[in-house]
Amino acid sequence: MTDTPKIAQTAPYPLEVEAGKSYFWCSCGQSAKQPFCDGSHKGSAFAPVKYTAEASKKVFFCGCKHSAKAPLCDGAHKVL
């Protein structure tokens, strides 16, 4: 695995989150459980990013792994 994340998909993952619950976003792009971590990063420079929902709502997790606002989408996939 390189220091560049694998692009899991070129669109965000829209998901409903629950207030107070923590989610661990995959930063390497290798996880089979996208957009969440399954441990595939082990042995690399990558680590999951913890996201704790402040409210129960729909959020858009980054799918391209290039967002400057990780773990949430900032539209970076549009220029890849």
Buried (B, 14 or more C-beta within 10 A) or exposed (E): BEEEBBEBBEEBBEEEBEEEEEBBBBBBBBBEEBBBBBEBBEEBEBEBBEBEBEEEEEBBBBBBBBBEEBBBBBEBBEEE
